[in-house]
Amino acid sequence: MIVSAVLLVVVAVSPNAYLAAGLLGLCFFFNQTTEGPYWSGSIAIGGRHAGTAGGLLNTGANAMGFVNALLLAWVAEVYGWTIAMGLGGGFALVGAGLILLVRFDQQMDQGE
């Protein structure tokens, strides 16, 4: 997530469209490397309710994808693409910080 954040900021200030497109591809690559840890984390926390935990993870990700599509378009229209891409980098940094607060070594309550 941190590498994705840095790449988004570099894309935001890049004067070359080809360089920006290549860096966005790298940004997507590094962003997707977080998928495995997120899913394995939800399974570890969910225990025998791993399906529910995974569903919650997936629902949250899809909801954020919907919000992000609207927010990005609005920010880009009002403030420009440089700010929109920088904001994306900021959100990536926040995500990298928040994941440090998750206790993957503790399962959620397994009660009936």
TASUL-V485240 format. One record per residue. N is the residue number from 1. RES is the residue in one letter. OMEGA is omega in whole degrees, -180 to 180 (999 if undefined). Layout:
((N,RES,OMEGA) (N,RES,OMEGA))
//
This chain:
((1,M,-180) (2,I,178) (3,V,177) (4,S,179) (5,A,180) (6,V,180) (7,L,178) (8,L,178) (9,V,178) (10,V,177) (11,V,-178) (12,A,-177) (13,V,-178) (14,S,179) (15,P,-175) (16,N,-178) (17,A,180) (18,Y,176) (19,L,180) (20,A,179) (21,A,178) (22,G,179) (23,L,175) (24,L,175) (25,G,176) (26,L,178) (27,C,178) (28,F,178) (29,F,-178) (30,F,176) (31,N,-178) (32,Q,176) (33,T,178) (34,T,-176) (35,E,-180) (36,G,179) (37,P,179) (38,Y,-179) (39,W,179) (40,S,176) (41,G,179) (42,S,177) (43,I,-180) (44,A,-180) (45,I,-176) (46,G,-178) (47,G,-179) (48,R,174) (49,H,-177) (50,A,178) (51,G,178) (52,T,179) (53,A,177) (54,G,177) (55,G,178) (56,L,177) (57,L,-178) (58,N,178) (59,T,179) (60,G,180) (61,A,179) (62,N,177) (63,A,179) (64,M,176) (65,G,178) (66,F,-180) (67,V,-178) (68,N,-180) (69,A,179) (70,L,-178) (71,L,-179) (72,L,180) (73,A,-179) (74,W,-180) (75,V,180) (76,A,180) (77,E,-175) (78,V,-172) (79,Y,180) (80,G,-176) (81,W,179) (82,T,178) (83,I,-179) (84,A,180) (85,M,176) (86,G,177) (87,L,176) (88,G,176) (89,G,177) (90,G,178) (91,F,178) (92,A,177) (93,L,177) (94,V,178) (95,G,178) (96,A,178) (97,G,-178) (98,L,-179) (99,I,178) (100,L,180) (101,L,-177) (102,V,179) (103,R,-180) (104,F,-179) (105,D,-179) (106,Q,177) (107,Q,175) (108,M,-179) (109,D,-176) (110,Q,-179) (111,G,-179) (112,E,999))
//
